[in-house]
């Protein structure tokens, strides 16, 4: 991997992560997954980063896994245990994105295919260019979706639609993706990144503690039942009540000014 295959830049409290292999539609090789996992881990621990924005360079978000790279997994040189370790390393990115205590916005600027589509749905909010489309196309290449689609996709669009997309590998346009809840909004391609930046900075002005708690509670299996969700909401509320940021929010409301939150 060249150092430019994955770029991480800062715009104040927003970290911008760009998949940067436009010549091959940002196809993902294993070193990129490792670099992305490392970057996510560092950004999670950086208190000055409030929001992450993930996008792709050029006309694609990501064409998915680089088949030339993973061909080495099929030559019989690795034991089953080694293959499991390789696949688990790829899945680390999905775990980090979903469990990161900071919002992750994904700006889907073009095609998102296979592992690229799975990477997109690992984020918290998706905005798409009107030229974008999604294909969970692993089955068309004799592969299996390995980066969380079996869990994430049904929760986003329902079991029936998810089953159809995962079995057929059919293309889902940006307009259809918005209609079924796969993306939150569709923008003209030229305005997508501006809209994503505006949303990222708006979220960065919110109190970090409740933002992280929203993600944690939604990802907790206990929230699948009403009683479990209610109990988690109590615990999250208690954490907010104990924070200085809550007092700042109330004081700012009384003084009719914008609150300044510090994440504590």
C-alpha atoms as an extended CHARMM CRD file, in Angstrom:
* protein
*
       264  EXT
         1         1  UNK       CA              0.0000000000        0.0000000000        0.0000000000  PROA      1               0.0000000000
         2         2  UNK       CA              1.2250000000        3.4820000000       -0.7520000000  PROA      2               0.0000000000
         3         3  UNK       CA              0.8170000000        6.0600000000        1.9770000000  PROA      3               0.0000000000
         4         4  UNK       CA             -1.7320000000        7.8680000000       -0.1730000000  PROA      4               0.0000000000
         5         5  UNK       CA             -4.1470000000        4.9320000000       -0.6120000000  PROA      5               0.0000000000
         6         6  UNK       CA             -5.9380000000        6.0740000000        2.5330000000  PROA      6               0.0000000000
         7         7  UNK       CA             -5.8890000000        9.7380000000        3.4990000000  PROA      7               0.0000000000
         8         8  UNK       CA             -6.9110000000       11.2100000000        6.8410000000  PROA      8               0.0000000000
         9         9  UNK       CA             -7.2310000000       14.9780000000        7.1100000000  PROA      9               0.0000000000
        10        10  UNK       CA             -8.5580000000       17.3190000000        9.7500000000  PROA      10              0.0000000000
        11        11  UNK       CA            -11.0930000000       20.1010000000        9.4200000000  PROA      11              0.0000000000
        12        12  UNK       CA            -11.3340000000       21.3670000000       12.9760000000  PROA      12              0.0000000000
        13        13  UNK       CA            -13.2770000000       18.7800000000       15.0070000000  PROA      13              0.0000000000
        14        14  UNK       CA            -14.0320000000       16.7000000000       11.8990000000  PROA      14              0.0000000000
        15        15  UNK       CA            -11.6990000000       13.9690000000       10.6430000000  PROA      15              0.0000000000
        16        16  UNK       CA            -12.0660000000       13.3020000000        6.9140000000  PROA      16              0.0000000000
        17        17  UNK       CA            -11.0860000000        9.8270000000        5.7390000000  PROA      17              0.0000000000
        18        18  UNK       CA            -10.7300000000        9.3650000000        1.9910000000  PROA      18              0.0000000000
        19        19  UNK       CA            -10.3480000000        6.0730000000        0.1490000000  PROA      19              0.0000000000
        20        20  UNK       CA             -7.8180000000        7.1590000000       -2.4450000000  PROA      20              0.0000000000
        21        21  UNK       CA             -7.3320000000        4.6640000000       -5.2550000000  PROA      21              0.0000000000
        22        22  UNK       CA             -9.4760000000        6.3750000000       -7.8940000000  PROA      22              0.0000000000
        23        23  UNK       CA             -7.7500000000        4.6020000000      -10.7910000000  PROA      23              0.0000000000
        24        24  UNK       CA             -9.2470000000        1.3010000000       -9.5650000000  PROA      24              0.0000000000
        25        25  UNK       CA            -12.4810000000        2.7860000000       -8.1790000000  PROA      25              0.0000000000
        26        26  UNK       CA            -11.0710000000        2.7270000000       -4.6450000000  PROA      26              0.0000000000
        27        27  UNK       CA            -10.8880000000       -1.0620000000       -4.5190000000  PROA      27              0.0000000000
        28        28  UNK       CA             -9.9240000000       -2.1450000000       -1.0170000000  PROA      28              0.0000000000
        29        29  UNK       CA             -6.8860000000       -4.2930000000       -0.3730000000  PROA      29              0.0000000000
        30        30  UNK       CA             -5.9950000000       -5.8610000000        2.9540000000  PROA      30              0.0000000000
        31        31  UNK       CA             -3.3810000000       -3.2610000000        3.8430000000  PROA      31              0.0000000000
        32        32  UNK       CA             -6.0350000000       -0.5430000000        3.4440000000  PROA      32              0.0000000000
        33        33  UNK       CA             -8.2950000000       -2.3570000000        5.8940000000  PROA      33              0.0000000000
        34        34  UNK       CA             -5.4370000000       -2.5490000000        8.3900000000  PROA      34              0.0000000000
        35        35  UNK       CA             -4.5890000000        1.1230000000        7.8990000000  PROA      35              0.0000000000
        36        36  UNK       CA             -8.2320000000        2.1080000000        8.2670000000  PROA      36              0.0000000000
        37        37  UNK       CA             -8.5640000000        0.0910000000       11.4640000000  PROA      37              0.0000000000
        38        38  UNK       CA             -5.4310000000        1.7420000000       12.8540000000  PROA      38              0.0000000000
        39        39  UNK       CA             -6.6970000000        5.1970000000       11.8900000000  PROA      39              0.0000000000
        40        40  UNK       CA            -10.1120000000        4.6020000000       13.4360000000  PROA      40              0.0000000000
        41        41  UNK       CA             -8.5110000000        3.4330000000       16.6630000000  PROA      41              0.0000000000
        42        42  UNK       CA             -6.3790000000        6.5730000000       16.8580000000  PROA      42              0.0000000000
        43        43  UNK       CA             -9.3090000000        8.8710000000       16.0460000000  PROA      43              0.0000000000
        44        44  UNK       CA            -11.4220000000        7.1810000000       18.7110000000  PROA      44              0.0000000000
        45        45  UNK       CA             -8.8470000000        8.1680000000       21.3300000000  PROA      45              0.0000000000
        46        46  UNK       CA             -8.3590000000       11.7290000000       20.0520000000  PROA      46              0.0000000000
        47        47  UNK       CA            -10.6070000000       13.9580000000       22.1630000000  PROA      47              0.0000000000
        48        48  UNK       CA            -10.2860000000       16.8170000000       19.6760000000  PROA      48              0.0000000000
        49        49  UNK       CA            -12.0600000000       14.7410000000       17.0090000000  PROA      49              0.0000000000
        50        50  UNK       CA            -15.8340000000       14.8530000000       17.3880000000  PROA      50              0.0000000000
        51        51  UNK       CA            -17.0900000000       13.4660000000       14.0530000000  PROA      51              0.0000000000
        52        52  UNK       CA            -15.6860000000       11.3060000000       11.2520000000  PROA      52              0.0000000000
        53        53  UNK       CA            -16.5030000000       11.7220000000        7.5680000000  PROA      53              0.0000000000
        54        54  UNK       CA            -15.7040000000        8.8750000000        5.1880000000  PROA      54              0.0000000000
        55        55  UNK       CA            -15.7740000000        9.2060000000        1.3960000000  PROA      55              0.0000000000
        56        56  UNK       CA            -14.0170000000        8.0810000000       -1.7610000000  PROA      56              0.0000000000
        57        57  UNK       CA            -11.7990000000        9.9000000000       -4.2400000000  PROA      57              0.0000000000
        58        58  UNK       CA            -12.8990000000       10.3090000000       -7.8270000000  PROA      58              0.0000000000
        59        59  UNK       CA            -16.1150000000        8.8760000000       -9.2230000000  PROA      59              0.0000000000
        60        60  UNK       CA            -16.5020000000        5.9150000000       -6.8600000000  PROA      60              0.0000000000
        61        61  UNK       CA            -16.9460000000        5.3390000000       -3.1790000000  PROA      61              0.0000000000
        62        62  UNK       CA            -15.4950000000        1.8420000000       -3.4370000000  PROA      62              0.0000000000
        63        63  UNK       CA            -15.7080000000       -1.0320000000       -5.9000000000  PROA      63              0.0000000000
        64        64  UNK       CA            -15.2170000000       -3.4240000000       -2.9990000000  PROA      64              0.0000000000
        65        65  UNK       CA            -12.4710000000       -5.8490000000       -2.2060000000  PROA      65              0.0000000000
        66        66  UNK       CA             -9.4820000000       -5.8710000000       -4.5460000000  PROA      66              0.0000000000
        67        67  UNK       CA             -9.8180000000       -9.3240000000       -6.0970000000  PROA      67              0.0000000000
        68        68  UNK       CA             -6.1600000000       -9.3120000000       -7.1500000000  PROA      68              0.0000000000
        69        69  UNK       CA             -5.1890000000       -8.8920000000       -3.5010000000  PROA      69              0.0000000000
        70        70  UNK       CA             -7.4540000000      -11.5900000000       -2.0750000000  PROA      70              0.0000000000
        71        71  UNK       CA             -6.5240000000      -14.0640000000       -4.8110000000  PROA      71              0.0000000000
        72        72  UNK       CA             -3.6130000000      -14.9850000000       -2.5640000000  PROA      72              0.0000000000
        73        73  UNK       CA             -6.1120000000      -16.3320000000       -0.0420000000  PROA      73              0.0000000000
        74        74  UNK       CA             -7.2700000000      -18.9490000000       -2.5380000000  PROA      74              0.0000000000
        75        75  UNK       CA             -3.9770000000      -20.6010000000       -3.4360000000  PROA      75              0.0000000000
        76        76  UNK       CA             -4.0850000000      -23.0670000000       -0.5610000000  PROA      76              0.0000000000
        77        77  UNK       CA             -1.0390000000      -21.6240000000        1.1810000000  PROA      77              0.0000000000
        78        78  UNK       CA             -2.9980000000      -20.6090000000        4.2870000000  PROA      78              0.0000000000
        79        79  UNK       CA             -4.4890000000      -22.9450000000        6.8520000000  PROA      79              0.0000000000
        80        80  UNK       CA             -8.1670000000      -22.5450000000        7.8280000000  PROA      80              0.0000000000
        81        81  UNK       CA             -7.0410000000      -20.8710000000       11.0470000000  PROA      81              0.0000000000
        82        82  UNK       CA             -4.9110000000      -18.3890000000        9.1040000000  PROA      82              0.0000000000
        83        83  UNK       CA             -7.8150000000      -17.6620000000        6.7550000000  PROA      83              0.0000000000
        84        84  UNK       CA            -10.0630000000      -16.9840000000        9.7400000000  PROA      84              0.0000000000
        85        85  UNK       CA             -7.4680000000      -14.5700000000       11.1010000000  PROA      85              0.0000000000
        86        86  UNK       CA             -7.2960000000      -12.7430000000        7.7570000000  PROA      86              0.0000000000
        87        87  UNK       CA            -11.0870000000      -12.3980000000        7.6020000000  PROA      87              0.0000000000
        88        88  UNK       CA            -11.2660000000      -11.2620000000       11.2250000000  PROA      88              0.0000000000
        89        89  UNK       CA             -8.7210000000       -8.5510000000       10.4340000000  PROA      89              0.0000000000
        90        90  UNK       CA            -10.9960000000       -7.2690000000        7.6720000000  PROA      90              0.0000000000
        91        91  UNK       CA            -13.9560000000       -7.2600000000       10.0480000000  PROA      91              0.0000000000
        92        92  UNK       CA            -12.0950000000       -5.1070000000       12.5680000000  PROA      92              0.0000000000
        93        93  UNK       CA            -13.0550000000       -2.0190000000       10.5700000000  PROA      93              0.0000000000
        94        94  UNK       CA            -16.7750000000       -2.7580000000       10.8880000000  PROA      94              0.0000000000
        95        95  UNK       CA            -16.4390000000       -3.3270000000       14.6240000000  PROA      95              0.0000000000
        96        96  UNK       CA            -14.5140000000       -0.1050000000       15.1100000000  PROA      96              0.0000000000
        97        97  UNK       CA            -16.8950000000        2.0120000000       13.0300000000  PROA      97              0.0000000000
        98        98  UNK       CA            -20.0180000000        0.7390000000       14.7530000000  PROA      98              0.0000000000
        99        99  UNK       CA            -18.5640000000        0.9230000000       18.2700000000  PROA      99              0.0000000000
       100       100  UNK       CA            -16.6830000000        4.1840000000       17.8690000000  PROA      100             0.0000000000
       101       101  UNK       CA            -18.2030000000        6.6470000000       20.3830000000  PROA      101             0.0000000000
       102       102  UNK       CA            -18.3660000000        9.3240000000       17.6910000000  PROA      102             0.0000000000
       103       103  UNK       CA            -20.7080000000        9.7480000000       14.7150000000  PROA      103             0.0000000000
       104       104  UNK       CA            -19.4480000000        8.4220000000       11.3880000000  PROA      104             0.0000000000
       105       105  UNK       CA            -20.9400000000       10.0680000000        8.3080000000  PROA      105             0.0000000000
       106       106  UNK       CA            -20.4380000000        8.2900000000        4.9990000000  PROA      106             0.0000000000
       107       107  UNK       CA            -20.6030000000       10.3860000000        1.8280000000  PROA      107             0.0000000000
       108       108  UNK       CA            -21.2570000000        7.8320000000       -0.9140000000  PROA      108             0.0000000000
       109       109  UNK       CA            -19.9750000000        9.7580000000       -3.9000000000  PROA      109             0.0000000000
       110       110  UNK       CA            -20.3700000000        6.9890000000       -6.4700000000  PROA      110             0.0000000000
       111       111  UNK       CA            -20.6740000000        3.2350000000       -6.7550000000  PROA      111             0.0000000000
       112       112  UNK       CA            -20.4840000000        1.2140000000       -3.5360000000  PROA      112             0.0000000000
       113       113  UNK       CA            -20.1170000000       -2.4580000000       -4.3910000000  PROA      113             0.0000000000
       114       114  UNK       CA            -19.5220000000       -5.5470000000       -2.2580000000  PROA      114             0.0000000000
       115       115  UNK       CA            -17.2010000000       -4.6960000000        0.6140000000  PROA      115             0.0000000000
       116       116  UNK       CA            -17.5760000000       -1.0410000000       -0.3940000000  PROA      116             0.0000000000
       117       117  UNK       CA            -21.3210000000       -1.2290000000        0.2230000000  PROA      117             0.0000000000
       118       118  UNK       CA            -20.6940000000       -2.9800000000        3.5340000000  PROA      118             0.0000000000
       119       119  UNK       CA            -18.2500000000       -0.2640000000        4.5410000000  PROA      119             0.0000000000
       120       120  UNK       CA            -20.8920000000        2.3550000000        3.7720000000  PROA      120             0.0000000000
       121       121  UNK       CA            -23.5490000000        0.7270000000        5.9490000000  PROA      121             0.0000000000
       122       122  UNK       CA            -21.1000000000        0.4430000000        8.8500000000  PROA      122             0.0000000000
       123       123  UNK       CA            -21.3990000000        4.2170000000        9.2230000000  PROA      123             0.0000000000
       124       124  UNK       CA            -24.1000000000        5.9560000000       11.2260000000  PROA      124             0.0000000000
       125       125  UNK       CA            -25.4400000000        8.3580000000        8.6010000000  PROA      125             0.0000000000
       126       126  UNK       CA            -25.1880000000        7.9660000000        4.8410000000  PROA      126             0.0000000000
       127       127  UNK       CA            -25.5560000000       10.7210000000        2.2860000000  PROA      127             0.0000000000
       128       128  UNK       CA            -25.3980000000        9.7590000000       -1.3760000000  PROA      128             0.0000000000
       129       129  UNK       CA            -24.7260000000       11.5090000000       -4.6430000000  PROA      129             0.0000000000
       130       130  UNK       CA            -27.5500000000       11.2010000000       -7.1380000000  PROA      130             0.0000000000
       131       131  UNK       CA            -25.1570000000        9.1990000000       -9.3200000000  PROA      131             0.0000000000
       132       132  UNK       CA            -24.3290000000        6.6940000000       -6.5770000000  PROA      132             0.0000000000
       133       133  UNK       CA            -25.5420000000        3.1310000000       -6.3800000000  PROA      133             0.0000000000
       134       134  UNK       CA            -25.1580000000        0.1110000000       -4.1180000000  PROA      134             0.0000000000
       135       135  UNK       CA            -24.5690000000       -3.5360000000       -4.9830000000  PROA      135             0.0000000000
       136       136  UNK       CA            -24.1300000000       -6.2550000000       -2.3770000000  PROA      136             0.0000000000
       137       137  UNK       CA            -22.6440000000       -8.2990000000       -5.1670000000  PROA      137             0.0000000000
       138       138  UNK       CA            -20.5090000000      -10.8930000000       -3.3990000000  PROA      138             0.0000000000
       139       139  UNK       CA            -22.7800000000      -13.7770000000       -4.4220000000  PROA      139             0.0000000000
       140       140  UNK       CA            -22.2600000000      -12.9500000000       -8.0930000000  PROA      140             0.0000000000
       141       141  UNK       CA            -18.5470000000      -13.7100000000       -7.6620000000  PROA      141             0.0000000000
       142       142  UNK       CA            -18.9630000000      -16.8140000000       -5.5510000000  PROA      142             0.0000000000
       143       143  UNK       CA            -18.1710000000      -14.8840000000       -2.3730000000  PROA      143             0.0000000000
       144       144  UNK       CA            -20.0080000000      -14.1410000000        0.8600000000  PROA      144             0.0000000000
       145       145  UNK       CA            -20.5860000000      -10.7530000000        2.4560000000  PROA      145             0.0000000000
       146       146  UNK       CA            -18.1460000000      -10.8220000000        5.3640000000  PROA      146             0.0000000000
       147       147  UNK       CA            -18.2070000000       -7.3290000000        6.8580000000  PROA      147             0.0000000000
       148       148  UNK       CA            -21.4320000000       -7.1060000000        8.7910000000  PROA      148             0.0000000000
       149       149  UNK       CA            -24.0950000000       -6.9470000000        6.0760000000  PROA      149             0.0000000000
       150       150  UNK       CA            -26.0250000000       -9.8500000000        7.6100000000  PROA      150             0.0000000000
       151       151  UNK       CA            -26.4810000000       -7.7890000000       10.7670000000  PROA      151             0.0000000000
       152       152  UNK       CA            -26.4940000000       -4.1880000000        9.5800000000  PROA      152             0.0000000000
       153       153  UNK       CA            -28.5450000000       -4.3560000000        6.3890000000  PROA      153             0.0000000000
       154       154  UNK       CA            -31.7250000000       -5.9470000000        7.8360000000  PROA      154             0.0000000000
       155       155  UNK       CA            -31.6910000000       -3.4120000000       10.6550000000  PROA      155             0.0000000000
       156       156  UNK       CA            -31.5400000000       -0.5790000000        8.1370000000  PROA      156             0.0000000000
       157       157  UNK       CA            -34.0480000000       -1.6950000000        5.5060000000  PROA      157             0.0000000000
       158       158  UNK       CA            -35.8600000000       -4.7250000000        6.9280000000  PROA      158             0.0000000000
       159       159  UNK       CA            -35.2770000000       -8.4330000000        6.5320000000  PROA      159             0.0000000000
       160       160  UNK       CA            -37.2560000000       -8.8470000000        3.3140000000  PROA      160             0.0000000000
       161       161  UNK       CA            -35.4650000000       -6.1530000000        1.3280000000  PROA      161             0.0000000000
       162       162  UNK       CA            -32.0860000000       -7.1060000000        2.7800000000  PROA      162             0.0000000000
       163       163  UNK       CA            -32.6040000000      -10.7250000000        1.7810000000  PROA      163             0.0000000000
       164       164  UNK       CA            -33.4540000000       -9.6860000000       -1.7670000000  PROA      164             0.0000000000
       165       165  UNK       CA            -30.3850000000       -7.4630000000       -2.1360000000  PROA      165             0.0000000000
       166       166  UNK       CA            -28.0280000000      -10.0340000000       -0.6240000000  PROA      166             0.0000000000
       167       167  UNK       CA            -29.3720000000      -12.9390000000       -2.7010000000  PROA      167             0.0000000000
       168       168  UNK       CA            -29.5600000000      -11.1360000000       -6.0370000000  PROA      168             0.0000000000
       169       169  UNK       CA            -26.6730000000       -8.6710000000       -5.8330000000  PROA      169             0.0000000000
       170       170  UNK       CA            -28.9680000000       -6.3040000000       -7.7130000000  PROA      170             0.0000000000
       171       171  UNK       CA            -28.1950000000       -2.6260000000       -8.1270000000  PROA      171             0.0000000000
       172       172  UNK       CA            -29.8950000000       -0.1180000000       -5.8450000000  PROA      172             0.0000000000
       173       173  UNK       CA            -29.8740000000        3.4450000000       -7.1510000000  PROA      173             0.0000000000
       174       174  UNK       CA            -29.4460000000        6.4130000000       -4.8480000000  PROA      174             0.0000000000
       175       175  UNK       CA            -33.1140000000        7.3340000000       -5.2220000000  PROA      175             0.0000000000
       176       176  UNK       CA            -34.2450000000        3.8360000000       -4.2920000000  PROA      176             0.0000000000
       177       177  UNK       CA            -31.7170000000        3.7130000000       -1.4520000000  PROA      177             0.0000000000
       178       178  UNK       CA            -33.2700000000        6.8590000000        0.0040000000  PROA      178             0.0000000000
       179       179  UNK       CA            -36.7910000000        5.4830000000       -0.4170000000  PROA      179             0.0000000000
       180       180  UNK       CA            -35.9990000000        2.2970000000        1.5170000000  PROA      180             0.0000000000
       181       181  UNK       CA            -33.9060000000        3.9480000000        4.2350000000  PROA      181             0.0000000000
       182       182  UNK       CA            -30.4760000000        2.8230000000        3.0940000000  PROA      182             0.0000000000
       183       183  UNK       CA            -29.3440000000        6.4640000000        2.8480000000  PROA      183             0.0000000000
       184       184  UNK       CA            -30.6340000000        9.5120000000        4.6510000000  PROA      184             0.0000000000
       185       185  UNK       CA            -30.5200000000       11.9760000000        1.7760000000  PROA      185             0.0000000000
       186       186  UNK       CA            -29.5030000000       12.2760000000       -1.8650000000  PROA      186             0.0000000000
       187       187  UNK       CA            -27.6260000000       15.2790000000       -3.2080000000  PROA      187             0.0000000000
       188       188  UNK       CA            -26.4220000000       16.3740000000       -6.6290000000  PROA      188             0.0000000000
       189       189  UNK       CA            -22.9260000000       14.9550000000       -6.9730000000  PROA      189             0.0000000000
       190       190  UNK       CA            -21.3200000000       18.3960000000       -7.0210000000  PROA      190             0.0000000000
       191       191  UNK       CA            -22.8940000000       19.3270000000       -3.6790000000  PROA      191             0.0000000000
       192       192  UNK       CA            -22.5160000000       16.0730000000       -1.7630000000  PROA      192             0.0000000000
       193       193  UNK       CA            -19.2780000000       16.7930000000        0.0960000000  PROA      193             0.0000000000
       194       194  UNK       CA            -20.4040000000       20.2980000000        1.0400000000  PROA      194             0.0000000000
       195       195  UNK       CA            -23.5950000000       18.8590000000        2.5230000000  PROA      195             0.0000000000
       196       196  UNK       CA            -21.6410000000       16.1560000000        4.3420000000  PROA      196             0.0000000000
       197       197  UNK       CA            -19.2080000000       18.7100000000        5.7730000000  PROA      197             0.0000000000
       198       198  UNK       CA            -22.0680000000       20.8950000000        6.9850000000  PROA      198             0.0000000000
       199       199  UNK       CA            -23.7310000000       17.9530000000        8.6990000000  PROA      199             0.0000000000
       200       200  UNK       CA            -20.4500000000       16.8380000000       10.2640000000  PROA      200             0.0000000000
       201       201  UNK       CA            -19.7950000000       20.2670000000       11.7390000000  PROA      201             0.0000000000
       202       202  UNK       CA            -23.3800000000       20.5220000000       12.9840000000  PROA      202             0.0000000000
       203       203  UNK       CA            -22.9610000000       17.2310000000       14.8430000000  PROA      203             0.0000000000
       204       204  UNK       CA            -19.5750000000       18.3530000000       16.1600000000  PROA      204             0.0000000000
       205       205  UNK       CA            -21.3290000000       21.2130000000       17.9550000000  PROA      205             0.0000000000
       206       206  UNK       CA            -23.4640000000       18.7580000000       19.9380000000  PROA      206             0.0000000000
       207       207  UNK       CA            -22.4610000000       17.3370000000       23.3040000000  PROA      207             0.0000000000
       208       208  UNK       CA            -20.1560000000       14.3470000000       22.6690000000  PROA      208             0.0000000000
       209       209  UNK       CA            -21.3640000000       12.2250000000       25.5810000000  PROA      209             0.0000000000
       210       210  UNK       CA            -24.9850000000       11.7290000000       24.4440000000  PROA      210             0.0000000000
       211       211  UNK       CA            -23.8390000000       11.2530000000       20.8480000000  PROA      211             0.0000000000
       212       212  UNK       CA            -21.6470000000        8.3600000000       21.9130000000  PROA      212             0.0000000000
       213       213  UNK       CA            -24.3760000000        6.9550000000       24.1310000000  PROA      213             0.0000000000
       214       214  UNK       CA            -26.9010000000        6.9550000000       21.2810000000  PROA      214             0.0000000000
       215       215  UNK       CA            -24.5320000000        4.7710000000       19.2670000000  PROA      215             0.0000000000
       216       216  UNK       CA            -23.7920000000        2.4780000000       22.2060000000  PROA      216             0.0000000000
       217       217  UNK       CA            -27.4390000000        1.9110000000       23.1040000000  PROA      217             0.0000000000
       218       218  UNK       CA            -28.5410000000        1.3240000000       19.5150000000  PROA      218             0.0000000000
       219       219  UNK       CA            -25.7770000000       -1.2630000000       19.0890000000  PROA      219             0.0000000000
       220       220  UNK       CA            -26.5110000000       -3.0600000000       22.3630000000  PROA      220             0.0000000000
       221       221  UNK       CA            -28.3850000000       -6.3630000000       21.8700000000  PROA      221             0.0000000000
       222       222  UNK       CA            -30.3450000000       -5.5930000000       25.0380000000  PROA      222             0.0000000000
       223       223  UNK       CA            -32.0440000000       -2.7350000000       23.1700000000  PROA      223             0.0000000000
       224       224  UNK       CA            -33.8330000000       -5.2900000000       20.9790000000  PROA      224             0.0000000000
       225       225  UNK       CA            -36.4510000000       -5.6360000000       23.7220000000  PROA      225             0.0000000000
       226       226  UNK       CA            -38.4930000000       -2.7540000000       25.1060000000  PROA      226             0.0000000000
       227       227  UNK       CA            -37.5380000000       -3.4410000000       28.7140000000  PROA      227             0.0000000000
       228       228  UNK       CA            -33.8870000000       -3.7330000000       27.7840000000  PROA      228             0.0000000000
       229       229  UNK       CA            -33.9700000000       -0.4880000000       25.8170000000  PROA      229             0.0000000000
       230       230  UNK       CA            -35.7060000000        1.3690000000       28.6390000000  PROA      230             0.0000000000
       231       231  UNK       CA            -33.0870000000        0.2200000000       31.1340000000  PROA      231             0.0000000000
       232       232  UNK       CA            -30.2610000000        1.2600000000       28.8180000000  PROA      232             0.0000000000
       233       233  UNK       CA            -31.9230000000        4.6480000000       28.3900000000  PROA      233             0.0000000000
       234       234  UNK       CA            -31.9710000000        5.1270000000       32.1580000000  PROA      234             0.0000000000
       235       235  UNK       CA            -28.2560000000        4.3640000000       32.4070000000  PROA      235             0.0000000000
       236       236  UNK       CA            -27.4600000000        6.6870000000       29.5110000000  PROA      236             0.0000000000
       237       237  UNK       CA            -29.5410000000        9.4710000000       31.0260000000  PROA      237             0.0000000000
       238       238  UNK       CA            -27.7530000000        9.0890000000       34.3540000000  PROA      238             0.0000000000
       239       239  UNK       CA            -24.4220000000        9.4570000000       32.5600000000  PROA      239             0.0000000000
       240       240  UNK       CA            -25.6350000000       12.6680000000       30.9390000000  PROA      240             0.0000000000
       241       241  UNK       CA            -27.0050000000       14.0220000000       34.2200000000  PROA      241             0.0000000000
       242       242  UNK       CA            -23.5780000000       13.5850000000       35.7840000000  PROA      242             0.0000000000
       243       243  UNK       CA            -21.8160000000       15.5410000000       33.0350000000  PROA      243             0.0000000000
       244       244  UNK       CA            -20.6030000000       19.1240000000       33.0120000000  PROA      244             0.0000000000
       245       245  UNK       CA            -21.8910000000       19.3770000000       29.4530000000  PROA      245             0.0000000000
       246       246  UNK       CA            -25.4940000000       19.0670000000       30.6340000000  PROA      246             0.0000000000
       247       247  UNK       CA            -25.0080000000       22.0070000000       32.9700000000  PROA      247             0.0000000000
       248       248  UNK       CA            -23.4300000000       23.9660000000       30.1290000000  PROA      248             0.0000000000
       249       249  UNK       CA            -26.3500000000       23.1240000000       27.8480000000  PROA      249             0.0000000000
       250       250  UNK       CA            -28.9050000000       24.3110000000       30.3910000000  PROA      250             0.0000000000
       251       251  UNK       CA            -26.9310000000       27.4690000000       31.1460000000  PROA      251             0.0000000000
       252       252  UNK       CA            -26.5910000000       28.2480000000       27.4470000000  PROA      252             0.0000000000
       253       253  UNK       CA            -30.3490000000       27.7730000000       27.0080000000  PROA      253             0.0000000000
       254       254  UNK       CA            -31.0710000000       30.2190000000       29.8250000000  PROA      254             0.0000000000
       255       255  UNK       CA            -28.5980000000       32.7320000000       28.4130000000  PROA      255             0.0000000000
       256       256  UNK       CA            -29.8650000000       32.2610000000       24.8510000000  PROA      256             0.0000000000
       257       257  UNK       CA            -26.4440000000       31.4600000000       23.4460000000  PROA      257             0.0000000000
       258       258  UNK       CA            -24.7890000000       28.5370000000       21.7220000000  PROA      258             0.0000000000
       259       259  UNK       CA            -23.4880000000       25.9240000000       24.1250000000  PROA      259             0.0000000000
       260       260  UNK       CA            -19.7980000000       25.0590000000       24.1530000000  PROA      260             0.0000000000
       261       261  UNK       CA            -19.3390000000       21.4020000000       25.0210000000  PROA      261             0.0000000000
       262       262  UNK       CA            -16.1400000000       19.7460000000       26.2040000000  PROA      262             0.0000000000
       263       263  UNK       CA            -17.1240000000       16.0930000000       26.3910000000  PROA      263             0.0000000000
       264       264  UNK       CA            -17.0420000000       15.8000000000       30.1450000000  PROA      264             0.0000000000
